[in-house]
Amino acid sequence: MYHRRHHLAMLAAAVLAGTAGTAAAQETVKIGVILPMTGQQASTGRQIDAAIKLWVARNGNKVAGKTVEILVKDDQSIPDQTRRLAQELVVQDKVVALAGFGITPSAMAVAPIATQSKTPMVVMAAATSAITGASPYVVRTSFTLPQAAVGMAEWANKNGIKKTVTLVADYGPGFDAEKFFADRVTLNGGQVLDKLRTPLRAPDFAPVLQKVRDAKPDALFVFLPSGQGAAFMKQFAERGLDKAGIRLIATGDVTDDDQLNAMGDVALGVVNAHHYSAAHPSALNKKFVADFEAANKFRPNFMAVGGYDGMRVIYKALEASKGAGGDALLAGMKGQIFESPRGQVLIDAQTRDVVHDMYIRKVEKKDGQLWNIEFDAIKAMKDPGKS
Ligand code: PHB
């Protein structure tokens, strides 16, 4: 502990010394983006990287008269790597903002660095409620699991689902999903028969699915991080749970647009809650999806939109701060309101967390492709995890 604190103090001193001499002459502003470009979470990195490129293609690389330089680093979603890369980006590259963060442990590892160096840190992917509390310099453009879990619970209660089992990934966002789903369904008179967890790395769904079968709930509620949905759906079908009359409900991470088309008919009819669907029927989103697909040959998912909106937040804040970093940049991020491909977005000035519509969707086939079709929404939803 002493060692870590000492190290952070040195880091802060190095940053302050570095910026003092160069601020006036600085014609380039650098943004440090840390993403899992390889490893288990690579689809998150691929999606967000593509979205950042689309933002720059559409908006240029000049802000407040300065040239924006974006440095993308691969942390393989290993938190020690994320921390090391963040330190390098702050101390050596003198970035004005850090961004990305594919999983919660990576975001948590960097929060103390953001605080000590007064570097705004835009969380584009990770979604555990507590991340915004880990540093006053965290701003989030992804979503929170309590938002999605409460949205799903409300729908389940209103639609005759009484007995449920929860299945979540065994780490931060999974704990949030499990707790906020269970608390809300029981508050509304529902029952949770069992709470199951699978490891973040190399999960095996067979043993937990057997337990679900034996418990015979009306519905199974699932949260798994982006990238695991297709493997889970395959197992769900292979074990015959769909045929056993157990309804699958989920956060939209499971029916992820990145993989949805590959899941096949087992996904049809799955009701889920999330903040973004590639099928969101706005003119702005249709253009976003068309441009994204033209550039990448794959469909944008919710990670891409978190990245795209994160770039919006950074660019607008740089305009407001005239290219300065630190507290001026942070101030420019707070309170932004804009139309995103997901719909209306607010960055709550108090919590620095994202406020947006939480949609209830159903997987349907249209023109031979699978889509999450929105049919209901909780409007302007704040994070239920904030007291
Ligand atoms: C997270 O680690 O916070 C996380 C990752 C992927 C998701 C959601 C949350 O889809």
Residues whose N, C-alpha, C, O or C-beta is under 5 A from the ligand:
A	BS01	PHB	G102 I103 T104 A125 A126 A127 T128 P173 L224 P225 S226 D253
